[in-house]
Amino acid sequence: NTCKVPTGFLCTSTGDAAGTTPGTCATFKCDTGYTGNLSTTPTCTTQGDPWDFTETCVGTRPTVTFVSPVIQTKKLLGGDILTIMGTLFVTGATVGIGGDACTSVTFVGATTITCVAPAKSGGTYAVVVTNPDKSFSLATTVVVTYQSGAPPTVTDVSPIIQPKFLLGGDTLTITGTLFVTGATVSIGGTACSDVTFGSATSVTCIAPAKLGGSYPVVVTNPDSGFSAATTVVVKYNSGKFN
């Protein structure tokens, strides 16, 4: 016989994969991602046709056909609730986004799962569902995209010259654009403390101690978008001045 092994079966006597044309196949089993109760030796009725099996191998590998939202609204932080749709999901399934596990996975039904997206670097990542029997969905065009938000800008800081000199400790008011809740502030690479988000155009913080000099003010949003260094600087003097 030179019949092809049908999809879902694996010829174990010759090692031929599904879709190939083995000369004979004395023993066989269900291929990876399939399950069945096999007991008989296959027969071939027409040369070139698939084996005339009386048994069947039923696919158990889950598939992913849809995810929403496709673009993460919380940028690189993750945290969006994803709705994943497909087939053959089971209770206890897990979800991975580009190899990183989602949290709070909820099995809704055989075709729907929800989870909370993990934090990721910018890029596009495949959505993979893994059932407890270790069968997993193959990577497809169903992907989630993480994008950095537009960076904030810093246009002004007050006071420019620190009254407490090198000790820091002054309350700085930073003005600019596109600030978001959770933004951090640094002066010459040293973090401010007690950062308070006022609005998209204003944050306040406590200036750190620094050596004498002029240092750029940089605001960094939680999605890793940060303001480029500008002429907006804070000056630290070593003593009083006239």
Secondary structure as the mmCIF struct_conf table of DSSP 4:
data_model
#
loop_
_struct_conf.conf_type_id
_struct_conf.id
_struct_conf.beg_label_comp_id
_struct_conf.beg_label_asym_id
_struct_conf.beg_label_seq_id
_struct_conf.end_label_comp_id
_struct_conf.end_label_asym_id
_struct_conf.end_label_seq_id
HELX_LH_PP_P HELX_LH_PP_P1 CYS A 3 CYS A 3
STRN STRN1 LYS A 4 LYS A 4
HELX_LH_PP_P HELX_LH_PP_P2 VAL A 5 PRO A 6
TURN_TY1_P TURN_TY1_P1 THR A 7 GLY A 8
STRN STRN2 PHE A 9 CYS A 11
TURN_TY1_P TURN_TY1_P2 THR A 12 THR A 14
HELX_LH_PP_P HELX_LH_PP_P3 ASP A 16 ALA A 17
TURN_TY1_P TURN_TY1_P3 ALA A 18 GLY A 19
BEND BEND1 THR A 20 THR A 20
BEND BEND2 GLY A 23 GLY A 23
BEND BEND3 ALA A 26 ALA A 26
STRN STRN3 PHE A 28 CYS A 30
HELX_LH_PP_P HELX_LH_PP_P4 ASP A 31 ASP A 31
TURN_TY1_P TURN_TY1_P4 THR A 32 GLY A 33
STRN STRN4 TYR A 34 THR A 35
BEND BEND4 THR A 40 THR A 40
BEND BEND5 THR A 45 THR A 46
TURN_TY1_P TURN_TY1_P5 GLN A 47 GLY A 48
BEND BEND6 ASP A 49 ASP A 49
STRN STRN5 PRO A 50 PRO A 50
HELX_LH_PP_P HELX_LH_PP_P5 TRP A 51 TRP A 51
BEND BEND7 THR A 54 GLU A 55
STRN STRN6 VAL A 58 GLY A 59
STRN STRN7 THR A 63 SER A 68
BEND BEND8 VAL A 70 VAL A 70
STRN STRN8 ILE A 71 ILE A 71
TURN_TY1_P TURN_TY1_P6 THR A 73 LYS A 74
HELX_RH_3T_P HELX_RH_3T_P1 LYS A 75 LEU A 77
HELX_LH_PP_P HELX_LH_PP_P6 ASP A 80 ASP A 80
STRN STRN9 ILE A 81 THR A 87
TURN_TY1_P TURN_TY1_P7 THR A 91 GLY A 92
STRN STRN10 THR A 94 ILE A 97
TURN_TY1_P TURN_TY1_P8 GLY A 98 GLY A 99
STRN STRN11 ASP A 100 ALA A 101
HELX_LH_PP_P HELX_LH_PP_P7 CYS A 102 CYS A 102
STRN STRN12 THR A 103 GLY A 109
TURN_TY1_P TURN_TY1_P9 ALA A 110 THR A 111
STRN STRN13 THR A 112 VAL A 116
HELX_LH_PP_P HELX_LH_PP_P8 ALA A 117 ALA A 119
BEND BEND9 GLY A 122 GLY A 122
STRN STRN14 GLY A 123 THR A 130
TURN_TY1_P TURN_TY1_P10 PRO A 132 ASP A 133
BEND BEND10 LYS A 134 LYS A 134
STRN STRN15 PHE A 136 PHE A 136
HELX_LH_PP_P HELX_LH_PP_P9 SER A 137 ALA A 139
BEND BEND11 THR A 141 THR A 141
STRN STRN16 VAL A 143 TYR A 146
HELX_LH_PP_P HELX_LH_PP_P10 SER A 148 PRO A 152
STRN STRN17 THR A 153 SER A 158
BEND BEND12 ILE A 160 ILE A 160
STRN STRN18 ILE A 161 ILE A 161
TURN_TY1_P TURN_TY1_P11 PRO A 163 LYS A 164
HELX_RH_3T_P HELX_RH_3T_P2 PHE A 165 LEU A 167
HELX_LH_PP_P HELX_LH_PP_P11 ASP A 170 ASP A 170
STRN STRN19 THR A 171 THR A 177
TURN_TY1_P TURN_TY1_P12 THR A 181 GLY A 182
STRN STRN20 THR A 184 ILE A 187
TURN_TY1_P TURN_TY1_P13 GLY A 188 GLY A 189
STRN STRN21 THR A 190 ALA A 191
HELX_LH_PP_P HELX_LH_PP_P12 CYS A 192 CYS A 192
STRN STRN22 SER A 193 SER A 199
TURN_TY1_P TURN_TY1_P14 ALA A 200 THR A 201
STRN STRN23 SER A 202 ILE A 206
HELX_LH_PP_P HELX_LH_PP_P13 ALA A 207 ALA A 209
BEND BEND13 GLY A 212 GLY A 212
STRN STRN24 GLY A 213 THR A 220
TURN_TY1_P TURN_TY1_P15 PRO A 222 ASP A 223
BEND BEND14 SER A 224 SER A 224
STRN STRN25 PHE A 226 PHE A 226
HELX_LH_PP_P HELX_LH_PP_P14 SER A 227 ALA A 229
BEND BEND15 THR A 231 THR A 231
STRN STRN26 VAL A 233 TYR A 236
BEND BEND16 SER A 238 GLY A 239
#
